[in-house]
């Protein structure tokens, strides 16, 4: 017998009723994107206005004239380039420490078999439930006893001891690598470090790029860490400098928004440059438990 007519009609009906779903999904995505982008567009346009135009009624979205000097004035208010250099040092050191430590630990949890591995991995995942405020005072006491207080190393050194979330992401990706490739490398005489360096890490570039991007953004936006561990204004990062700008120039909206744009632009550019690797890294982690 041929296929049932009822089934064919039923399938066609399901397909027909399912057609509006992609259109509604796209409409929802457009509306969500607009809701996110409109405040950013408003911030950029307002940062190019003068104080009189910002307070004018009725409100005009388009700057007239365009005041590019707002950015120069915002940079001159604070030691911008000193704060920028500190932020770059913190971000690069944190990314390097995170990649070095988390990749090693993730490889040990994913490709090495040893007693208590799963139990310790469960303990590691459980630490993700602890808020930062719980470990804030113990970390501060340890940093002070090590003599690292009021130095950038107080923020960089802890990254060389791993982060549970990044270890979890890398472990999930490492487990998607075929075991045969690792076995072949071991037969060829590679040590475990050789397997990690020559086989696993080259294949894990999307996941590594994702971890690097997330850590760079977290360090760039970090305000609590510098506030806790730093005291010398010459060592403050740009996030703390922006807070100083807000406290001392809160009435100068045009300069405040210009400083906010300067602070935001590097993150937007970084994401645009790495979005393909970032999306691929997020999509390919968590496939295998």
C-alpha positions as CSV (number, residue, x, y, z in Angstrom):
1,X,0.0,0.0,0.0
2,X,1.1,3.5,-0.6
3,X,1.4,6.2,2.1
4,X,-1.7,7.2,3.9
5,X,-3.5,10.2,2.5
6,X,-4.4,11.4,6.0
7,X,-0.8,11.4,7.1
8,X,0.2,13.4,4.0
9,X,-2.5,15.9,4.5
10,X,-1.7,16.0,8.2
11,X,2.0,16.7,7.5
12,X,1.1,19.4,5.0
13,X,-1.2,21.0,7.5
14,X,1.6,21.0,10.1
15,X,4.0,22.6,7.7
16,X,1.5,25.2,6.7
17,X,0.7,26.1,10.3
18,X,4.4,26.2,11.0
19,X,5.3,28.8,8.4
20,X,4.5,31.9,10.4
21,X,6.8,30.8,13.2
22,X,10.1,31.9,11.5
23,X,8.6,35.3,10.6
24,X,7.5,35.8,14.2
25,X,10.9,34.7,15.5
26,X,12.7,37.2,13.1
27,X,10.3,40.0,14.2
28,X,11.1,39.2,17.8
29,X,14.8,39.3,17.1
30,X,14.5,42.7,15.4
31,X,12.5,44.2,18.2
32,X,14.9,42.8,20.8
33,X,17.9,44.1,18.9
34,X,16.3,47.5,18.5
35,X,15.6,47.6,22.3
36,X,19.3,46.9,23.0
37,X,20.7,49.2,20.3
38,X,18.6,52.3,20.8
39,X,20.2,53.2,24.2
40,X,23.6,52.8,22.6
41,X,22.7,55.0,19.6
42,X,21.3,57.6,22.0
43,X,24.5,57.6,24.0
44,X,26.7,58.1,20.9
45,X,24.5,60.8,19.5
46,X,24.1,62.7,22.8
47,X,27.9,62.5,23.4
48,X,28.3,64.7,20.2
49,X,25.9,67.4,21.4
50,X,26.5,70.6,23.5
51,X,24.9,71.2,26.9
52,X,22.3,73.6,25.5
53,X,21.2,71.1,22.8
54,X,20.9,68.3,25.4
55,X,18.5,70.4,27.5
56,X,16.6,71.9,24.5
57,X,12.9,71.3,24.1
58,X,11.6,69.6,22.0
59,X,14.3,67.0,22.1
60,X,16.3,66.4,18.9
61,X,18.1,63.2,18.3
62,X,20.5,64.5,15.7
63,X,23.4,66.6,16.9
64,X,23.7,70.1,15.4
65,X,26.5,71.0,15.3
66,X,28.6,67.8,15.8
67,X,30.9,68.5,18.9
68,X,33.8,66.1,18.4
69,X,35.8,68.1,20.9
70,X,33.7,66.5,23.7
71,X,35.9,63.4,23.4
72,X,39.1,65.5,23.7
73,X,37.7,67.3,26.7
74,X,36.6,64.0,28.4
75,X,40.1,62.5,27.9
76,X,41.7,65.6,29.4
77,X,39.6,65.5,32.6
78,X,41.3,62.3,33.9
79,X,44.7,60.7,33.2
80,X,43.1,58.7,30.5
81,X,46.1,57.1,28.8
82,X,47.6,56.0,32.2
83,X,44.3,54.3,33.1
84,X,44.1,52.8,29.7
85,X,47.6,51.3,30.0
86,X,46.7,49.8,33.3
87,X,43.5,48.3,31.9
88,X,45.4,46.8,29.0
89,X,48.0,45.3,31.3
90,X,45.3,43.9,33.6
91,X,43.4,42.4,30.6
92,X,46.4,40.8,28.9
93,X,47.7,39.4,32.2
94,X,44.3,38.0,33.2
95,X,43.7,36.5,29.8
96,X,47.1,34.8,29.7
97,X,46.7,33.5,33.3
98,X,43.2,32.2,32.6
99,X,44.1,30.4,29.4
100,X,47.3,28.8,30.9
101,X,45.7,27.6,34.1
102,X,42.2,26.6,32.9
103,X,43.4,24.7,29.8
104,X,45.7,22.6,32.0
105,X,43.0,21.8,34.6
106,X,40.4,21.2,31.9
107,X,42.7,18.7,30.2
108,X,43.2,16.9,33.5
109,X,39.5,16.6,34.1
110,X,38.6,15.6,30.5
111,X,41.4,13.3,29.2
112,X,43.2,11.9,32.2
113,X,41.9,9.2,34.4
114,X,42.7,9.3,38.1
115,X,41.0,8.4,41.4
116,X,38.5,11.0,42.6
117,X,38.4,12.9,39.3
118,X,34.6,13.2,39.0
119,X,34.3,14.0,42.7
120,X,36.7,16.9,42.5
121,X,35.1,18.1,39.3
122,X,31.8,18.2,41.2
123,X,33.4,20.2,44.0
124,X,34.9,22.6,41.4
125,X,31.4,23.1,39.8
126,X,29.9,23.7,43.3
127,X,32.3,26.6,43.8
128,X,30.5,28.4,41.0
129,X,27.5,28.8,43.4
130,X,29.6,31.0,45.8
131,X,29.2,34.7,45.2
132,X,32.3,36.9,44.9
133,X,31.4,38.6,48.2
134,X,31.9,35.3,50.1
135,X,35.5,35.0,49.1
136,X,36.3,38.7,49.0
137,X,37.8,39.0,52.6
138,X,39.8,35.7,52.5
139,X,41.3,36.7,49.2
140,X,42.2,40.2,50.5
141,X,43.9,38.7,53.5
142,X,45.9,36.3,51.3
143,X,46.9,39.1,48.9
144,X,48.0,41.3,51.8
145,X,50.1,38.5,53.4
146,X,51.8,37.9,50.1
147,X,52.8,41.6,49.9
148,X,50.8,42.2,46.7
149,X,48.4,44.8,48.0
150,X,48.3,48.0,45.9
151,X,49.9,46.3,42.8
152,X,48.5,45.0,39.6
153,X,49.7,41.5,40.5
154,X,47.0,41.4,43.2
155,X,44.5,41.2,40.3
156,X,46.5,39.2,37.8
157,X,48.1,36.5,40.0
158,X,44.7,34.8,41.1
159,X,43.9,34.2,37.4
160,X,46.8,31.8,37.2
161,X,45.0,29.5,39.6
162,X,42.0,28.9,37.3
163,X,38.3,29.9,37.1
164,X,35.6,27.2,37.6
165,X,33.4,28.5,34.8
166,X,36.2,28.6,32.2
167,X,37.5,25.2,33.3
168,X,34.0,23.8,32.7
169,X,33.7,25.4,29.3
170,X,37.1,24.1,28.1
171,X,36.5,20.6,29.6
172,X,33.3,20.3,27.7
173,X,35.0,21.2,24.4
174,X,38.0,18.9,25.1
175,X,35.7,16.0,25.5
176,X,34.4,16.5,21.9
177,X,37.9,15.9,20.5
178,X,38.1,12.3,19.2
179,X,40.0,10.0,21.5
180,X,41.7,8.3,18.6
181,X,43.6,11.5,17.8
182,X,44.9,11.7,21.4
183,X,45.8,8.0,21.4
184,X,47.8,8.3,18.1
185,X,49.8,11.2,19.6
186,X,50.6,9.1,22.7
187,X,51.7,6.2,20.5
188,X,54.0,8.6,18.6
189,X,55.7,9.4,21.8
190,X,54.0,12.6,22.9
191,X,53.8,13.3,26.6
192,X,50.6,14.5,28.1
193,X,51.9,18.1,27.8
194,X,52.8,17.3,24.2
195,X,49.3,16.0,23.5
196,X,47.8,19.1,25.1
197,X,50.1,21.5,23.2
198,X,50.2,19.8,19.8
199,X,46.7,18.2,19.5
200,X,44.2,19.5,21.9
201,X,44.9,23.3,22.0
202,X,45.1,23.7,18.2
203,X,41.7,22.0,17.8
204,X,40.3,24.1,20.7
205,X,40.9,27.5,19.3
206,X,37.2,28.5,19.2
207,X,36.8,27.6,22.8
208,X,40.0,29.3,23.8
209,X,39.0,32.4,21.9
210,X,35.6,32.4,23.8
211,X,37.3,32.1,27.1
212,X,39.8,34.9,26.2
213,X,37.0,37.2,25.1
214,X,34.9,36.6,28.2
215,X,37.8,37.1,30.5
216,X,39.0,40.3,28.7
217,X,35.5,41.8,29.0
218,X,35.2,40.8,32.6
219,X,38.5,42.3,33.5
220,X,37.9,45.5,31.4
221,X,34.6,46.1,33.2
222,X,35.8,45.0,36.7
223,X,35.4,47.7,39.3
224,X,35.2,45.8,42.6
225,X,38.6,44.2,42.3
226,X,40.6,47.4,41.7
227,X,38.5,49.1,44.4
228,X,39.5,46.4,46.9
229,X,43.1,45.8,46.1
230,X,44.4,49.1,44.7
231,X,45.1,52.3,46.6
232,X,47.5,54.3,44.4
233,X,45.7,56.3,41.7
234,X,48.5,55.7,39.3
235,X,47.5,52.0,39.2
236,X,43.8,52.5,38.6
237,X,42.3,51.0,35.5
238,X,39.9,52.8,33.2
239,X,36.8,51.4,34.9
240,X,37.8,53.1,38.2
241,X,38.7,56.2,36.3
242,X,35.3,56.4,34.7
243,X,33.7,56.2,38.2
244,X,35.9,59.1,39.3
245,X,34.7,61.0,36.2
246,X,31.1,60.3,37.2
247,X,31.6,61.5,40.8
248,X,33.3,64.7,39.8
249,X,31.6,65.7,36.5
250,X,28.1,64.2,36.9
251,X,26.5,67.5,35.8
252,X,28.4,67.6,32.5
253,X,26.3,65.1,30.6
254,X,27.9,65.5,27.2
255,X,31.4,64.8,28.7
256,X,30.1,61.9,30.8
257,X,28.5,60.2,27.7
258,X,31.7,60.9,25.7
259,X,33.7,59.1,28.3
260,X,31.2,56.2,28.4
261,X,31.5,55.9,24.6
262,X,35.3,55.8,24.8
263,X,35.0,53.1,27.5
264,X,32.6,51.0,25.5
265,X,34.0,51.2,21.9
266,X,37.0,48.8,22.6
267,X,34.7,46.0,23.7
268,X,32.3,46.5,20.8
269,X,35.2,46.4,18.3
270,X,36.7,43.3,20.0
271,X,33.5,41.4,19.8
272,X,33.0,42.3,16.2
273,X,36.4,41.1,15.3
274,X,36.1,37.8,17.2
275,X,32.3,37.1,16.9
276,X,32.8,34.2,14.5
277,X,35.1,32.3,16.9
278,X,33.0,33.4,19.9
279,X,29.8,32.0,18.4
280,X,31.5,28.8,17.3
281,X,33.1,28.3,20.7
282,X,29.8,28.8,22.5
283,X,27.9,26.5,20.1
284,X,30.4,23.7,20.4
285,X,30.8,23.6,24.2
286,X,28.4,21.5,26.2
287,X,27.8,19.0,23.5
288,X,29.2,16.1,25.5
289,X,28.9,15.6,29.2
